[in-house]
Amino acid sequence: MAAANAAPTLDSLAGAAALDEDIPRVLKLEGVASLEDLGWSRPNRLTLLVPMKGVRAGNTDAFLLRLGFHAYRRWPPSAQFVNPQTQAYAYPQDQHHVPVLCSPECHTHTAYPRPPGTIQLVCCSATLEFYEVQHSVESCHRWRETNTFFTTITAIRKAFTSHYQGRFSAHGR
């Protein structure tokens, strides 16, 4: 189980191996044969790109979630909404690529203070950054090594379902 107030440890080799192991399990859960069938891609051994949608007032907004596996499975994947063209996030110019999610379990910040600078934070106990900023968390919500990256995707999808409030504007919320 991920420890509260402990700094996550990186292990890229273990993260890539665990991702290799978990992809077939997740594909089976989703009822498909490949990542491409879901519209997902894996540009390198430690990155998964997952398209997501937010629907509000009849309008659908597209987003791209980048998951990173450099500390995975002991810790959850990192999660960041990115510019689909660059597959990266640069503040402030890319903040309009971040959805406004305000659920009790998943909240987004375009510029969360973390010395020495700021980061985008998908504030959810199923993301690595949540532990990196040493957010408080009840033991029942802590990441467990039996979880997979699908736990992260499911938590974020759930927030999109009932707590999506549009996208951050190019000039803040």
Secondary structure, DSSP 8 states (H G I E B T S, - for coil): ---TT------HHHHHHHHHHHHHHHHHHHT-SSHHHHT-EEEETTEEEEEEEEEETTEEEEEEEEEE-SSBTTB--EEEEEBTTTTB--TTTTGGGSEEEB-SS-EEEEEEEETTEEEEEEESTTSHHHHHTT----GGGS--TT--HHHHHHHHHHHHHHHEEEE-BTTB-
